[in-house]
């Protein structure tokens, strides 16, 4: 299974993913490149900025809006 397929499967199963989840769960280091690959395949993604409750660090959670057209 390719990294793009792993991210897509995760998005479909869980609704969203972060760069940290992609790295820890799947070993994906080029996360934003894989998101670009998904967009190039026709998938629409939405990024939502969040702030960690404890550390205050900001991060982006990505959601699958819809599939290829």
C-alpha positions in Angstrom: 0.0 0.0 0.0 1.4 3.4 -1.0 1.6 6.3 1.5 -1.1 8.1 -0.4 -3.4 5.0 0.0 -2.6 4.8 3.7 -3.5 8.5 4.2 -6.7 8.1 2.2 -7.7 5.0 4.1 -7.1 6.8 7.4 -9.2 9.8 6.3 -12.0 7.5 5.2 -11.9 5.5 8.5 -11.3 8.4 10.9 -12.5 11.5 9.2 -9.2 13.5 9.6 -5.5 13.3 10.0 -2.6 15.4 11.2 1.1 15.4 10.2 2.0 13.9 13.5 -0.5 11.0 13.1 0.8 10.3 9.6 4.4 10.2 10.9 3.8 8.1 14.1 1.2 5.7 12.6 2.6 5.2 9.1 6.1 6.6 9.1 5.2 9.2 6.5 7.8 12.0 6.5 6.7 13.9 3.4 3.2 14.4 4.6 2.5 17.6 2.7 3.8 16.1 -0.5 1.4 13.2 -0.1 -1.5 15.7 0.5 -0.5 17.4 -2.8 -0.5 13.9 -4.5 -4.1 13.4 -3.2 -5.1 16.8 -4.5 -3.5 16.0 -7.9 -5.7 12.8 -8.0 -8.8 15.0 -7.6 -9.4 14.8 -3.8 -10.5 17.9 -2.0 -9.0 18.4 1.5 -9.7 21.1 4.1 -7.2 22.1 6.7 -8.3 23.4 10.1 -5.9 25.1 12.5 -6.1 23.8 16.0 -4.2 24.5 19.3 -3.0 21.7 21.5 -4.8 22.0 24.9 -1.7 21.4 27.0 1.2 22.9 25.1 -0.6 25.6 23.2 1.2 24.5 20.0 -0.7 25.1 16.8 -1.2 22.3 14.2 -3.4 21.6 11.2 -6.0 18.8 11.1 -6.9 17.8 7.5 -10.3 16.6 6.5 -11.4 14.8 3.3 -14.1 17.0 1.6 -14.8 14.8 -1.4 -13.3 12.4 -3.9 -12.1 12.7 -7.4 -14.4 14.2 -10.0 
